[in-house]
Amino acid sequence: MQIDSFISYLKTERRYSFYTLKAYEKDLQQFMIFVKDEGFDNDYPQEDHKLIRQWVVNLIEEGLSPRSVRRKISALSSWYRYLLRRGIIKSNPLLKVTIPKSGKRLPKFIPEDKLNNLLDQVDFGDDFTGVRNRLIIELLYFTGMRRSELIRLCNSDVNHYEMVIKVHGKGEKERHIPVGQVFSQTLMEYTQKKISSFGAVSPSDPFFVTGNNKRVYPELVYRVVRKYLGLISSGGKRGPHILRHSFATHMLNHGADLNAIKDLLGHSSLSATQVYTHNSFEKLKKIYKQAHPRA
């Protein structure tokens, strides 16, 4: 099936992340179901752009946001370009399809005082699981790394002596994130706890492990973050990515250079980082209104 070869191409040649591959595969399978339901036998009806437009309309009528629709169209567009380059189709029907605009969404973040309360007052426990869970929260917030990057960490990526963490980001790009002396000691304490629980570790072993000494997995990290953020936040978004947003927003609020934040987050362009300036601007407006006598 062409979808399988396309996903394999994205994985091996384009080096898309695991989550992007899963999303693209799901979107294309959804489109295939729609095509079959509309009575088409051809897997890629390239001559009928009206069919694709109807699919887009159906997605919107089902309540999907313009942002979600754009992502699905992006998956479909990449697939058609793949088919076109291999001579499987003769034209790209998406050139005749208008993509709905998506408004900018400001990143959600956890206020500093709430995160301080979580890390200063909540008892995570002193057994291996408690120490690990606390460090997962701290590392996501202190470094701004993605969940997938945290999971990929190996022991050799954490340099306790130089106080630097090597992160394997999107597209196999590496970046180095410095950590403070206090947090470096926290990382060392976790490593010692892991050794006392499971024995000696090798540099290539995963840094974060389960109770069975296996590499942690996405669902585990999500559950840990959601559980503890639920103690300080009643909002709907309590996943790992909100700690990345909190890291960037708090850094910017405390005067960090935007280019430095870009490098720490592993963004390829400054435009991806500039969205956090909106949050800081809102804070500045609030301070101005409170402080200026004529505001």
Long-range contacts (C-beta under 8 A, 24 or more apart in sequence): 1-43, 2-43, 2-44, 2-79, 2-83, 2-88, 3-28, 3-29, 3-32, 3-79, 6-78, 6-79, 6-82, 6-83, 9-82, 10-78, 15-171, 15-172, 17-148, 17-170, 18-148, 19-148, 23-71, 23-75, 24-75, 24-78, 24-79, 27-71, 27-72, 27-75, 27-76, 28-75, 28-76, 28-79, 30-72, 31-55, 31-72, 31-76, 34-58, 44-80, 44-83, 44-88, 44-89, 45-93, 46-80, 46-83, 46-89, 46-90, 46-91, 46-92, 46-93, 47-91, 47-93, 48-93, 49-93, 49-94, 49-95, 49-96, 49-97, 52-76, 52-93, 52-94, 52-97, 53-97, 56-97, 56-100, 60-100, 65-102, 66-100, 66-101, 66-102, 66-103, 67-102, 67-105, 69-99, 69-100, 69-102, 70-99, 70-100, 70-102, 73-97, 73-99, 104-275, 104-278, 106-275, 106-278, 106-279, 107-245, 107-248, 107-249, 107-275, 107-276, 107-279, 108-235, 108-237, 108-242, 108-245, 109-242, 109-245, 109-246, 109-248, 109-249, 109-250, 109-279, 110-229, 110-232, 110-233, 110-242, 110-243, 110-246, 112-250, 114-232, 114-233, 115-141, 115-232, 115-246, 117-232, 118-228, 118-229, 118-231, 118-232, 122-228, 122-231, 124-228, 128-193, 128-194, 128-197, 128-211, 129-211, 131-189, 131-190, 131-193, 132-190, 132-193, 132-194, 132-208, 132-209, 133-224, 133-228, 135-186, 135-187, 135-190, 135-208, 136-208, 136-216, 136-221, 136-224, 136-225, 137-224, 137-225, 137-228, 137-243, 138-183, 138-186, 140-225, 140-240, 140-243, 140-244, 140-247, 141-243, 141-246, 141-247, 142-179, 142-183, 142-247, 143-167, 143-177, 143-179, 143-247, 143-264, 144-177, 144-243, 144-244, 144-247, 144-248, 144-251, 144-261, 144-264, 144-265, 145-177, 145-244, 145-266, 146-240, 146-241, 146-244, 146-266, 147-218, 147-221, 147-222, 147-239, 147-240, 147-241, 148-218, 149-266, 150-208, 150-221, 150-240, 151-206, 151-208, 151-215, 151-216, 151-217, 151-218, 151-221, 153-206, 153-207, 153-208, 154-203, 154-204, 154-205, 154-206, 154-207, 155-191, 155-201, 155-202, 155-203, 155-204, 155-205, 155-206, 155-207, 156-203, 156-204, 157-207, 158-187, 158-191, 158-207, 160-184, 160-187, 160-188, 160-191, 167-266, 169-266, 170-266, 173-266, 175-263, 175-264, 175-266, 177-264, 245-276, 248-273, 248-276, 249-276, 249-279, 249-280, 252-276, 252-277, 252-279, 252-280, 253-279, 253-280, 253-283
